[in-house]
Amino acid sequence: MAISELPLSYCTNVHPGRSIAEVNAGLDRYTVDIRNRFGHPLAAGLWLASPVVSELAASDEKLRAFAAGVQARRLPCYTLNAFPYGDFHSERVKDRVYLPDWSQPARAAYTRQCAQVLAQLMPAEITDGSISTVPLAFKGHPHDAGFTDQCIAALLDLSQFLTDLEQRTQKTIRLAIEPEPSCVLETTAEALAFFERLFAAARARGAEAIARRHLGVCFDVCHQAVEFEDVTASIATIDAAGVRINKVHVSCALQIDRPATNATAREALRRYVEPRYQHQTTARTSTGAVVQELDLTGDLLDNPPAEFAHAAEWRIHFHVPISDAQIGPLRTTRDALPAAFDAVAKLDYAPHLELETYTWEIMPGEGPPNLAAGLTRELIAARQMIEQARR
């Protein structure tokens, strides 16, 4: 039983990265500075958008130069975030972030390119890599009757591709499907039901072993907290089902207590209504049921449905700094993180660990955030929790 000894990473989707030059500029401006402030080894948890990874995959020379640059900055890379396919920093992302979905060939093609690039970026001493991806699709998008079978076929083909890549490069790249609120896979139960069906299809192909080796989960602590899941039980249930947790996103959500009477907190929450990202909002009713709205809106704050209005607590899919248990009158789900680390430490393998607070640019404040200082505080907080989990 152990927790990962690899350098911590934070996901660079917090920086614009629409070209190789822009990715390099983010590493130079922020990531190197953050590593120096952190005072410990830091990995580059890269987000490489489709245009970037296509350019790298098409040119051995560009890929070699990019890999050499990452190495020269002393930023080992062992994980990619391949969830956002296109421009994650456009004015309005919302539910477009889930496109293309796993029934569409473009998603599989992008993921294969990411795997090829990651195999070249990984240092010689690190043999296991991970790639996080969308939870099949957004529930609100139309899907035909064969959607799930199409996703399964694409994922099993990918597992064979990753097996072939491993034989060529001696790098084991594992896909990490990331459940998220309002998506086809959002709860732990939904994810496990899908993996049961996926592995049954793999068994029919005679390919169950390679599917289990290369396909698993990215456990985003923020997402499962928004679902009001007990993260300790969720991680143990995933492990008991024989599904590998290939990556953990170290993240936390916003939380508001007693919304009906907490006018100060409701007004503070209004500042988090914004047009770029999807902020699924959930409430737990007096009966224990979890109800959900697709986004945090002014209308939800002003005219909440009855089950929201009378709920004891709301949770909002708005990634906030893991260093903060309280932001003004709002709470966060930070308390879920030590429990998650403790549960991960009991596994007989070590999932990759990556911080993913991508919302710094849109957080309310009096001015632009000090990104390097904020991310450094997060890394220090994560390191302290990890050290506690190791004891």
C-alpha positions as CSV (number, residue, x, y, z in Angstrom):
1,M,0.0,0.0,0.0
2,A,1.4,3.4,-1.0
3,I,0.6,6.8,-2.4
4,S,2.4,8.0,-5.5
5,E,6.0,9.0,-5.0
6,L,6.1,10.8,-8.4
7,P,6.4,14.6,-8.3
8,L,3.0,16.3,-7.9
9,S,1.6,18.0,-11.0
10,Y,-1.0,20.7,-11.6
11,C,-2.9,20.7,-14.9
12,T,-1.8,23.3,-17.3
13,N,-5.4,23.7,-18.7
14,V,-5.4,26.7,-16.3
15,H,-3.2,28.4,-19.0
16,P,-4.1,29.1,-22.6
17,G,-2.6,26.5,-24.8
18,R,-3.8,26.9,-28.4
19,S,-0.4,26.4,-30.0
20,I,3.0,24.9,-29.1
21,A,4.3,28.4,-28.6
22,E,1.5,29.2,-26.2
23,V,2.1,26.0,-24.2
24,N,5.8,26.8,-23.9
25,A,5.0,30.3,-22.9
26,G,2.8,29.1,-20.0
27,L,5.5,26.7,-18.9
28,D,8.1,29.5,-18.9
29,R,5.9,32.2,-17.3
30,Y,4.2,30.1,-14.7
31,T,5.2,26.5,-14.2
32,V,8.9,27.0,-13.7
33,D,8.2,29.9,-11.3
34,I,5.7,27.7,-9.4
35,R,8.2,24.9,-9.1
36,N,10.8,27.3,-7.7
37,R,8.3,28.7,-5.2
38,F,7.1,25.2,-4.3
39,G,10.6,24.1,-3.4
40,H,10.0,20.5,-4.4
41,P,10.1,18.6,-7.7
42,L,7.1,19.4,-9.9
43,A,5.7,17.6,-12.9
44,A,4.1,19.1,-15.9
45,G,0.5,17.9,-16.1
46,L,0.0,19.0,-19.6
47,W,-3.2,19.8,-21.5
48,L,-2.4,19.6,-25.2
49,A,-5.4,20.7,-27.3
50,S,-6.2,18.9,-30.5
51,P,-4.4,21.5,-32.8
52,V,-1.3,21.3,-30.5
53,V,-1.1,17.5,-30.3
54,S,-1.8,17.1,-34.0
55,E,1.2,19.4,-34.8
56,L,3.4,17.5,-32.4
57,A,2.4,14.1,-33.7
58,A,2.9,15.2,-37.3
59,S,6.5,16.3,-36.9
60,D,9.2,14.2,-35.2
61,E,11.4,17.3,-35.1
62,K,8.8,19.5,-33.3
63,L,8.0,16.7,-30.9
64,R,11.7,16.1,-30.1
65,A,12.2,19.9,-29.6
66,F,9.1,20.2,-27.3
67,A,10.2,17.1,-25.3
68,A,13.7,18.5,-24.9
69,G,12.2,21.8,-23.7
70,V,10.1,20.2,-21.1
71,Q,13.1,18.1,-19.9
72,A,15.4,21.2,-19.9
73,R,12.9,23.0,-17.6
74,R,13.1,20.0,-15.2
75,L,9.4,19.3,-15.5
76,P,8.9,15.6,-15.9
77,C,5.7,14.7,-17.7
78,Y,3.8,11.5,-17.1
79,T,0.1,12.6,-17.4
80,L,-2.0,14.5,-19.9
81,N,-5.4,16.0,-19.6
82,A,-7.2,15.1,-22.9
83,F,-10.7,16.1,-21.6
84,P,-10.8,19.5,-23.4
85,Y,-10.4,18.9,-27.1
86,G,-10.5,22.5,-28.4
87,D,-10.1,26.0,-27.0
88,F,-10.7,25.7,-23.2
89,H,-10.2,29.4,-22.9
90,S,-12.7,30.7,-25.3
91,E,-15.4,33.2,-24.1
92,R,-18.0,30.4,-23.8
93,V,-17.0,26.7,-23.3
94,K,-20.0,25.3,-21.3
95,D,-21.2,21.9,-22.6
96,R,-19.0,22.1,-25.7
97,V,-16.1,20.8,-23.6
98,Y,-17.7,17.3,-23.8
99,L,-17.4,17.3,-27.6
100,P,-16.4,15.3,-29.5
101,D,-17.8,12.5,-27.4
102,W,-16.6,8.9,-27.3
103,S,-19.0,7.7,-30.1
104,Q,-17.3,10.1,-32.5
105,P,-14.1,9.1,-34.3
106,A,-12.4,12.4,-33.6
107,R,-12.3,11.7,-29.9
108,A,-10.5,8.4,-30.3
109,A,-8.1,9.9,-32.9
110,Y,-7.2,12.8,-30.6
111,T,-6.6,10.4,-27.7
112,R,-4.3,8.1,-29.8
113,Q,-2.3,11.2,-30.7
114,C,-2.0,12.2,-27.1
115,A,-0.8,8.7,-26.2
116,Q,1.9,8.8,-28.9
117,V,3.1,12.2,-27.8
118,L,3.0,11.3,-24.1
119,A,5.1,8.2,-24.7
120,Q,7.8,10.5,-26.1
121,L,7.5,13.1,-23.3
122,M,7.9,10.6,-20.4
123,P,11.3,10.4,-18.8
124,A,13.2,7.1,-19.2
125,E,12.8,6.3,-15.5
126,I,9.0,6.6,-15.6
127,T,7.2,3.8,-17.4
128,D,3.5,4.4,-16.5
129,G,1.6,7.3,-18.0
130,S,-2.0,8.4,-17.8
131,I,-4.5,10.4,-19.9
132,S,-7.8,11.7,-18.5
133,T,-10.8,12.0,-20.8
134,V,-14.5,12.8,-21.0
135,P,-17.1,10.5,-19.3
136,L,-18.3,9.3,-22.7
137,A,-20.6,12.4,-23.3
138,F,-22.9,15.0,-21.8
139,K,-26.3,13.7,-20.9
140,G,-28.0,16.7,-22.4
141,H,-26.6,16.0,-25.9
142,P,-28.6,13.8,-28.3
143,H,-27.4,10.2,-28.6
144,D,-28.7,7.4,-30.8
145,A,-29.7,3.9,-29.6
146,G,-26.3,2.5,-30.4
147,F,-24.3,5.2,-28.5
148,T,-23.0,3.0,-25.6
149,D,-21.9,0.2,-28.0
150,Q,-20.1,2.8,-30.2
151,C,-18.2,4.1,-27.2
152,I,-17.3,0.6,-26.1
153,A,-16.0,-0.3,-29.5
154,A,-13.9,2.8,-29.7
155,L,-12.4,2.3,-26.2
156,L,-11.6,-1.4,-26.8
157,D,-9.9,-0.4,-30.1
158,L,-7.9,2.2,-28.1
159,S,-6.9,-0.4,-25.5
160,Q,-5.4,-2.5,-28.4
161,F,-3.6,0.6,-29.7
162,L,-2.2,1.3,-26.3
163,T,-1.0,-2.3,-26.1
164,D,0.8,-2.0,-29.4
165,L,2.3,1.3,-28.3
166,E,3.5,-0.3,-25.1
167,Q,5.3,-3.0,-27.1
168,R,7.0,-0.3,-29.3
169,T,8.0,2.1,-26.5
170,Q,8.0,0.2,-23.2
171,K,5.6,2.9,-21.9
172,T,2.3,1.8,-20.4
173,I,-0.2,4.5,-21.1
174,R,-3.5,4.2,-19.3
175,L,-6.8,6.0,-20.1
176,A,-8.6,7.6,-17.1
177,I,-12.3,8.2,-17.8
178,E,-13.4,11.0,-15.6
179,P,-17.0,10.9,-14.2
180,E,-18.6,14.4,-14.0
181,P,-22.0,15.7,-13.0
182,S,-24.6,15.8,-15.8
183,C,-22.5,13.4,-17.9
184,V,-23.3,9.9,-19.1
185,L,-21.0,8.7,-16.4
186,E,-21.4,10.9,-13.3
187,T,-21.9,8.7,-10.2
188,T,-19.6,5.9,-9.1
189,A,-22.5,3.5,-9.7
190,E,-23.0,4.6,-13.3
191,A,-19.2,4.4,-13.9
192,L,-19.1,0.8,-12.5
193,A,-22.1,-0.3,-14.5
194,F,-20.5,0.9,-17.7
195,F,-17.1,-0.8,-16.9
196,E,-19.0,-4.0,-16.2
197,R,-20.5,-3.8,-19.7
198,L,-17.2,-2.7,-21.2
199,F,-15.2,-5.6,-19.7
200,A,-17.9,-8.1,-20.8
201,A,-17.5,-6.8,-24.4
202,A,-13.8,-7.1,-24.0
203,R,-14.2,-10.7,-22.7
204,A,-16.2,-11.5,-25.8
205,R,-13.3,-10.3,-27.9
206,G,-10.7,-12.2,-25.9
207,A,-9.2,-8.9,-24.8
208,E,-10.3,-8.4,-21.2
209,A,-6.8,-8.4,-19.8
210,I,-5.6,-5.6,-22.0
211,A,-8.8,-3.6,-21.4
212,R,-8.4,-3.9,-17.7
213,R,-4.7,-2.9,-18.0
214,H,-5.3,0.2,-20.1
215,L,-8.8,1.5,-19.3
216,G,-9.8,2.9,-15.9
217,V,-11.1,5.9,-14.0
218,C,-9.9,9.4,-13.2
219,F,-11.4,10.1,-9.8
220,D,-12.1,13.8,-9.6
221,V,-12.7,14.6,-5.9
222,C,-14.6,17.8,-6.7
223,H,-17.0,15.9,-9.0
224,Q,-17.8,13.2,-6.6
225,A,-18.2,15.6,-3.8
226,V,-20.8,17.5,-5.9
227,E,-22.6,14.2,-6.2
228,F,-22.6,14.1,-2.4
229,E,-20.7,10.8,-2.5
230,D,-18.7,9.5,0.4
231,V,-15.3,9.6,-1.4
232,T,-13.8,6.9,0.9
233,A,-16.6,4.5,0.0
234,S,-16.5,5.4,-3.7
235,I,-12.8,4.7,-4.0
236,A,-13.1,1.4,-2.1
237,T,-16.1,0.4,-4.3
238,I,-14.3,1.1,-7.5
239,D,-11.3,-0.9,-6.3
240,A,-13.5,-3.8,-5.1
241,A,-15.1,-3.9,-8.6
242,G,-11.7,-4.5,-10.2
243,V,-11.6,-1.1,-12.0
244,R,-8.3,0.7,-11.8
245,I,-8.1,4.3,-10.7
246,N,-5.5,5.6,-13.1
247,K,-5.5,9.2,-12.0
248,V,-6.9,11.4,-9.2
249,H,-7.8,15.0,-9.7
250,V,-7.1,16.8,-6.5
251,S,-9.8,19.4,-6.5
252,C,-12.7,20.8,-4.5
253,A,-16.1,22.5,-5.1
254,L,-18.0,25.3,-3.7
255,Q,-20.6,24.7,-1.0
256,I,-23.4,26.8,0.5
257,D,-25.1,25.8,3.8
258,R,-28.7,26.7,4.6
259,P,-29.4,28.5,1.3
260,A,-32.9,29.5,2.3
261,T,-31.8,31.6,5.2
262,N,-28.2,32.4,4.3
263,A,-28.7,35.6,2.3
264,T,-25.0,36.6,2.7
265,A,-23.7,33.4,1.2
266,R,-26.3,33.5,-1.6
267,E,-25.2,36.9,-2.6
268,A,-21.5,35.8,-2.5
269,L,-22.4,32.9,-4.7
270,R,-23.9,35.2,-7.3
271,R,-20.4,36.4,-8.1
272,Y,-19.6,32.9,-9.3
273,V,-22.3,33.0,-12.1
274,E,-20.2,33.3,-15.2
275,P,-20.5,32.5,-18.9
276,R,-17.4,30.3,-19.7
277,Y,-17.6,27.0,-17.9
278,Q,-20.4,24.5,-16.9
279,H,-21.2,24.8,-13.1
280,Q,-23.6,21.9,-12.4
281,T,-25.3,22.6,-9.1
282,T,-26.7,20.0,-6.7
283,A,-28.7,20.0,-3.6
284,R,-29.5,17.2,-1.0
285,T,-33.1,17.2,0.0
286,S,-34.5,16.4,3.4
287,T,-35.1,12.8,2.2
288,G,-31.5,12.4,1.2
289,A,-32.1,12.6,-2.5
290,V,-29.7,14.5,-4.7
291,V,-31.3,16.9,-7.2
292,Q,-29.4,18.8,-9.9
293,E,-29.5,21.9,-12.1
294,L,-27.3,22.0,-15.2
295,D,-25.7,25.3,-14.3
296,L,-25.3,28.0,-11.7
297,T,-27.5,30.9,-12.8
298,G,-29.0,34.1,-11.5
299,D,-32.4,32.6,-12.0
300,L,-31.5,29.6,-9.8
301,L,-30.4,31.9,-7.0
302,D,-33.5,34.1,-7.3
303,N,-36.1,31.5,-8.1
304,P,-34.8,28.0,-7.0
305,P,-37.1,25.0,-7.4
306,A,-38.7,24.0,-4.1
307,E,-36.3,21.1,-3.5
308,F,-33.4,23.5,-3.9
309,A,-35.0,26.3,-1.8
310,H,-35.5,24.0,1.2
311,A,-32.3,22.0,0.9
312,A,-29.8,22.1,3.8
313,E,-26.9,22.4,1.4
314,W,-25.9,23.1,-2.2
315,R,-22.7,22.1,-3.9
316,I,-21.5,23.7,-7.1
317,H,-19.1,22.3,-9.7
318,F,-16.8,25.3,-9.6
319,H,-13.2,24.2,-8.9
320,V,-11.9,26.4,-6.2
321,P,-8.4,26.4,-4.5
322,I,-7.8,23.3,-2.4
323,S,-5.9,25.4,0.1
324,D,-9.1,27.1,1.2
325,A,-11.8,25.5,3.4
326,Q,-13.7,28.8,3.5
327,I,-14.0,31.5,0.9
328,G,-15.8,34.4,2.6
329,P,-19.2,33.2,3.6
330,L,-18.9,30.2,1.3
331,R,-17.5,26.8,2.3
332,T,-15.7,24.4,0.1
333,T,-15.6,20.6,-0.1
334,R,-11.9,20.5,1.0
335,D,-12.7,18.1,3.8
336,A,-13.2,15.4,1.2
337,L,-9.5,15.6,0.2
338,P,-7.8,14.0,3.2
339,A,-10.3,11.2,3.1
340,A,-9.6,10.7,-0.6
341,F,-5.8,10.6,0.0
342,D,-6.3,8.1,2.9
343,A,-8.4,5.8,0.7
344,V,-5.9,6.0,-2.2
345,A,-3.1,5.2,0.1
346,K,-4.8,1.8,0.9
347,L,-4.8,0.7,-2.8
348,D,-2.2,-1.8,-3.8
349,Y,-1.0,0.5,-6.6
350,A,-0.5,4.3,-6.8
351,P,-2.7,6.4,-9.1
352,H,-1.3,9.6,-10.5
353,L,-2.1,12.7,-8.6
354,E,-2.8,16.0,-10.3
355,L,-4.2,19.3,-9.1
356,E,-6.9,20.7,-11.4
357,T,-8.1,24.2,-10.4
358,Y,-8.6,25.6,-13.9
359,T,-10.8,28.5,-12.8
360,W,-8.4,31.0,-11.4
361,E,-8.9,33.4,-14.4
362,I,-12.7,33.6,-13.7
363,M,-12.7,33.7,-9.9
364,P,-14.3,36.7,-8.3
365,G,-11.8,39.2,-7.0
366,E,-10.7,42.8,-7.0
367,G,-8.2,42.2,-9.7
368,P,-6.3,39.5,-11.7
369,P,-5.2,36.7,-9.4
370,N,-1.6,36.0,-8.6
371,L,-1.6,32.7,-10.3
372,A,1.9,31.5,-9.4
373,A,1.3,32.3,-5.7
374,G,-2.2,30.7,-5.6
375,L,-1.1,27.5,-7.3
376,T,1.9,27.2,-5.1
377,R,-0.3,27.4,-2.0
378,E,-2.4,24.6,-3.5
379,L,0.6,22.4,-4.1
380,I,1.9,23.0,-0.5
381,A,-1.6,22.1,0.9
382,A,-1.7,19.0,-1.2
383,R,1.8,17.9,-0.2
384,Q,0.8,18.4,3.5
385,M,-2.3,16.2,3.1
386,I,-0.3,13.5,1.2
387,E,2.3,13.4,3.9
388,Q,-0.4,13.0,6.5
389,A,-1.9,10.1,4.5
390,R,1.5,8.4,4.4
391,R,1.8,8.3,8.2
